[in-house]
Amino acid sequence: MPGWALERVLRRYRTGRVLAVEPVAEGLLNRSYRITTSTGRYFLKCYVDQTTATQAAIAAQHHATTRLAALGLPVPPPLPDRTGRTVTTVLGRRFALYPWAAGRHRTGAELGPDRCAALGALLGRLHGALAEVCAPVTQPTTLPSADPDTTAALIAELRGLAARHRPYGAFDRLAERRLAERLDLLVGHRHRRPRPTAIGRSGWVHGDFHGLNLLHLGDRVTAVLDWDRLRVRPRAEEAVRAATLVFNHPVTGVLDLARVRRYARGYRAATGADAAELALAVHRVWWERLNDFWMLRWRYQRADRRADPLFPAAAAQTVWWCQEYEQVLDAFVN
């Protein structure tokens, strides 16, 4: 976005004189800026991703985050402009302004046992609060899981695209190897596909709870950011997915199961979720990961390489998880 367009957006807010506008590097879906003004610092978000940038989706996010903040949870609410609206449109793009949240991102390895448990409890409290502030949810009776036959066809397509990619390099070799490996794993595990009825309780979830969407200051989480993927899903599945993103080794993808265990206990204590519900969630998340290739689809089908750095560890984690399935399950349920 040109600087004059951003200044036009900011003039609609009572932020004082703009001193600096700096892009924020993190984030795959949307554009973000750190704004420094005569009255303080702010976070300006430009909604770009077509699936999350609709007026209805943004309104739902803003309603939920404003109510969560009012309940005392660490969720920055959007600021109203001079007319009271929280969404501003310029050049066909929608924007929202937030107070700048203090803190920094921390890896799972930086969190001690008590902080791991506290993080699980925080996610549990968020799930409980979302049930209060969002529309009531009708519990689904079935939820289809990924079809291994469809996945096999996708693997064949991606292998061909990787082999023909030019210039052909180390990433393409890794992709081909991991795709062949994944096909073998699917053949060996296809009988373990989750039944459509094997699901836990559904509810509103953050949708993308991981380290880059959390800010820490001292021993507490000061902000849960990026609510673009707010949606209804099995709640315990979000808890499992978040653990695989927060407590994974950045190179090998291996999970720190001691930290996962403390985190899972915190989540279960906060929500009342039992071992059976967590077991269903672990199995479904494992199966979906076994069938998921979104990073390679971005690279080879969309010519978008922003997710490339995430692929090596994510692919390695899936292989490791298949080998250590029982140990991972035990960390979540015992």
C-alpha positions, -999 to +999 in steps of 0.1 A: +000+000+000+014+034-008+022+057+020-004+083+012-031+056+014-020+045+048-020+082+059-056+085+046-065+055+068-049+069+099-065+103+095-098+087+103-086+078+138-077+100+167-041+089+168-023+123+166+004+132+142+020+102+124+058+100+130+067+066+114+051+037+095+070+005+095+059-029+079+057-058+103+075-089+088+055-117+105+023-130+089+015-150+058-021-139+051-023-102+056-002-070+057+006-053+090+023-020+100+038-006+132+025+030+135+043+056+157+024+088+164+025+118+187+002+099+211+019+065+211+023+033+190-004+013+172-008-018+150-024-013+116-038-044+099-046-045+062-068-075+053-057-091+021-065-129+022-098-134+003-110-161+027-108-139+058-111-103+044-149-102+039-169-076+059-189-104+077-158-123+087-140-091+100-172-080+119-174-114+136-137-112+146-141-076+160-172-085+179-155-115+195-122-098+204-139-068+218-160-090+241-130-111+251-110-080+260-140-068+281-138-102+300-102-094+309-085-118+285-053-108+268-069-100+235-063-066+219-096-051+207-099-030+175-100+007+180-131+027+167-124+055+142-140+090+145-174+076+134-173+046+158-165+020+131-137-005+136-132-012+098-119+014+073-118+009+036-093+026+013-084+016-023-107-014-020-088-028+011-101-030+046-081-019+076-083-021+114-063-003+140-052-018+173-033-006+203+003-017+202+007-048+224+039-050+246+058-083+247+077-107+224+073-140+208+087-170+227+094-205+216+080-235+235+115-244+246+117-211+265+086-219+286+091-236+319+068-264+331+044-239+349+043-216+319+034-246+297+005-255+319-005-218+320-006-216+282-028-247+280-051-232+307-052-199+287-064-216+256-090-234+276-103-201+291-104-186+256-125-216+244-149-211+273-151-174+268-158-177+231-187-199+239-201-170+259-195-142+234-202-159+201-233-174+186-245-207+200-231-238+183-252-268+173-230-299+178-224-317+145-229-355+145-203-362+118-172-346+105-155-361+074-118-367+075-093-365+047-097-391+020-064-410+014-074-417-023-077-379-029-044-374-011-027-400-033-038-382-064-025-349-050+008-365-041+012-377-077+005-342-090+029-325-066+057-350-073+054-342-110+054-304-104+084-308-081+103-329-106+097-303-134+103-272-113+130-249-127+155-241-114+155-275-097+172-274-063+176-289-028+140-280-018+126-298-048+147-329-040+134-328-004+098-323-016+100-353-039+115-375-012+090-365+014+061-370-010+072-405-018+077-412+019+042-399+027+026-421+001+042-451+017+029-439+051-006-435+037-006-470+024+005-483+058-020-463+078-051-459+056-070-484+077-067-459+106-087-432+090-110-416+117-147-424+115-169-394+107-186-398+140-154-399+161-153-362+171-152-343+203-172-312+213-172-284+188-171-247+196-157-214+185-119-215+183-091-191+176-081-212+146-044-203+145-030-205+180+008-207+179+039-189+189+039-161+163+003-152+174+013-149+211+032-122+229+048-127+263+060-103+289+078-118+318+058-149+329+025-140+313+009-139+278+001-102+271-016-107+238-033-134+216-032-120+181-045-127+146-081-139+149-086-142+112-094-179+114-120-176+141-144-205+134-163-235+148-143-266+151-137-295+176-121-275+204-097-302+216-083-304+181-072-268+183-054-277+216-035-305+199-027-286+168-014-257+189+009-279+209+025-293+177+033-258+166+045-244+199+065-273+213+082-286+181+119-285+174+124-259+146+146-283+125+135-319+133+099-311+141+101-335+171+078-326+200+090-318+235+066-343+251+074-333+287+062-297+279+033-310+259+022-331+289+021-300+312+004-279+286-023-306+280-029-310+317-035-272+319-059-273+291-079-302+304-081-286+339-095-254+324-120-270+301-130-303+318-120-322+286-114-358+295-088-382+281-112-397+256-119-363+240-081-356+238-075-390+223-100-384+195-084-350+189-049-364+187-060-391+162-078-367+140-050-341+139-025-368+132-045-381+103-051-346+088-014-339+090-006-372+073-029-360+044-019-323+044+004-306+019-006-269+020+030-257+020+038-276-012+005-265-028+015-229-022+049-234-038+039-255-068+003-246-075+003-209-065+040-201-071+040-187-036+072-195-016+064-178+016+057-211+034+088-229+021+108-224+053+081-242+073+081-274+052+112-293+063+103-294+100+066-300+094+073-329+070+098-344+095+073-341+123+047-361+105+071-390+100+083-389+136+047-387+148+038-419+129+068-436+146+060-423+181+022-422+179+016-439+213+041-416+231+024-385+217-010-398+226+002-405+262+015-370+266-020-356+259-041-380+278-021-390+310 
